[in-house]
Amino acid sequence: MIRFFQALLRGFFGRCPVCGRGRMFRSFYGLRERCEYCGTEYERTGNQSTGGMAINLVVTILLGFIGGIILVLRWPDAVLPGLALLIVVLTLFHIVFYRCAKGLWLGITSLTGDMEHDG
């Protein structure tokens, strides 16, 4: 169980989910091919970003749903401006959180044995 959370946290923070020392990203969205320390290949079969996109979408939708409920219950007179603000915040969140979601997904794939490890 500790290994599970460790791989998820490493992925979330952009570290290699296998060794925790290497960096997964070369730029904000650009993924490295493999870990510079342990040699783990991050995307063996090409662009496996569907899982990261799904995590990102689900988290953004849940935050939007919760934010909408809070908005309606707490400030019923200011729903329209609050909704506009909520849309802007969720859009920015969706853009920024994608990197973390992709890291989480790569952490999950490392636990399933879908990554090749050279070291």
C-alpha positions as CSV (number, residue, x, y, z in Angstrom):
1,M,0.0,0.0,0.0
2,I,2.9,2.3,0.8
3,R,4.4,1.6,-2.7
4,F,1.1,2.6,-4.3
5,F,0.9,6.0,-2.6
6,Q,4.6,6.5,-3.1
7,A,4.3,5.9,-6.9
8,L,1.3,8.2,-7.1
9,L,3.0,11.0,-5.1
10,R,6.2,10.7,-7.2
11,G,4.1,10.9,-10.4
12,F,2.1,13.9,-9.1
13,F,5.2,15.8,-8.4
14,G,6.9,14.9,-11.7
15,R,9.4,12.4,-10.4
16,C,10.1,9.0,-11.8
17,P,7.4,6.7,-10.2
18,V,9.9,3.8,-10.0
19,C,13.0,5.3,-8.5
20,G,11.8,8.8,-7.4
21,R,15.1,10.5,-8.5
22,G,14.6,11.2,-12.1
23,R,12.4,14.0,-13.5
24,M,9.6,12.9,-15.8
25,F,9.1,16.2,-17.7
26,R,11.7,18.1,-19.8
27,S,9.3,21.1,-20.0
28,F,5.9,22.0,-18.5
29,Y,4.1,19.5,-20.8
30,G,7.0,17.7,-22.5
31,L,7.6,14.2,-21.2
32,R,11.1,12.7,-21.2
33,E,11.5,9.4,-23.0
34,R,13.0,7.6,-20.0
35,C,14.3,8.2,-16.5
36,E,17.9,9.5,-16.5
37,Y,18.7,7.5,-13.3
38,C,17.0,4.1,-13.6
39,G,16.2,4.0,-17.3
40,T,12.5,3.4,-17.0
41,E,10.7,4.1,-20.3
42,Y,7.7,6.3,-19.5
43,E,5.6,5.7,-22.7
44,R,6.5,2.4,-24.2
45,T,3.8,2.3,-26.9
46,G,3.8,5.9,-27.9
47,N,1.5,8.6,-26.7
48,Q,-0.3,7.1,-23.7
49,S,-1.9,10.3,-22.5
50,T,-5.5,9.2,-22.4
51,G,-5.4,8.2,-18.7
52,G,-4.0,11.5,-17.7
53,M,-6.6,13.3,-19.7
54,A,-9.3,11.3,-18.0
55,I,-8.0,12.0,-14.6
56,N,-7.8,15.7,-15.4
57,L,-11.3,15.8,-16.8
58,V,-12.9,14.0,-13.9
59,V,-11.2,16.1,-11.3
60,T,-12.1,19.3,-13.1
61,I,-15.7,18.3,-13.5
62,L,-15.9,17.3,-9.8
63,L,-14.5,20.7,-8.8
64,G,-16.9,22.5,-11.1
65,F,-19.9,20.5,-9.7
66,I,-18.9,21.2,-6.1
67,G,-18.1,24.8,-6.9
68,G,-21.5,25.3,-8.6
69,I,-23.3,23.8,-5.6
70,I,-21.4,26.1,-3.2
71,L,-22.1,29.0,-5.5
72,V,-25.8,28.5,-5.6
73,L,-26.2,27.7,-1.9
74,R,-23.9,30.4,-0.6
75,W,-24.4,33.3,-3.0
76,P,-27.8,32.8,-4.8
77,D,-28.0,36.5,-5.8
78,A,-24.6,36.5,-7.6
79,V,-24.9,33.2,-9.6
80,L,-24.1,34.7,-13.0
81,P,-20.9,36.5,-12.1
82,G,-19.9,33.6,-9.9
83,L,-20.5,31.2,-12.7
84,A,-18.3,33.3,-15.0
85,L,-15.5,33.3,-12.4
86,L,-15.9,29.6,-11.8
87,I,-15.5,28.9,-15.5
88,V,-12.3,31.0,-15.7
89,V,-10.9,29.3,-12.6
90,L,-11.8,25.8,-13.9
91,T,-10.3,26.5,-17.3
92,L,-7.0,27.6,-15.7
93,F,-7.0,24.7,-13.3
94,H,-7.6,22.2,-16.2
95,I,-4.6,23.6,-18.1
96,V,-2.2,23.6,-15.1
97,F,-3.4,20.3,-13.5
98,Y,-2.8,18.3,-16.7
99,R,0.9,17.8,-15.9
100,C,0.0,16.5,-12.4
101,A,-2.7,14.2,-13.9
102,K,-0.4,12.8,-16.4
103,G,2.2,12.1,-13.7
104,L,-0.5,10.4,-11.6
105,W,-1.4,8.2,-14.6
106,L,2.2,7.3,-15.2
107,G,2.4,6.4,-11.5
108,I,-0.5,4.0,-12.0
109,T,1.0,2.5,-15.1
110,S,4.3,1.9,-13.2
111,L,2.3,-0.1,-10.6
112,T,0.6,-2.2,-13.3
113,G,4.0,-3.2,-14.8
114,D,3.3,-1.4,-18.0
115,M,6.7,0.5,-17.9
116,E,10.0,-1.1,-19.0
117,H,12.7,-0.8,-16.4
118,D,16.3,-1.0,-17.5
119,G,18.0,-0.6,-14.1
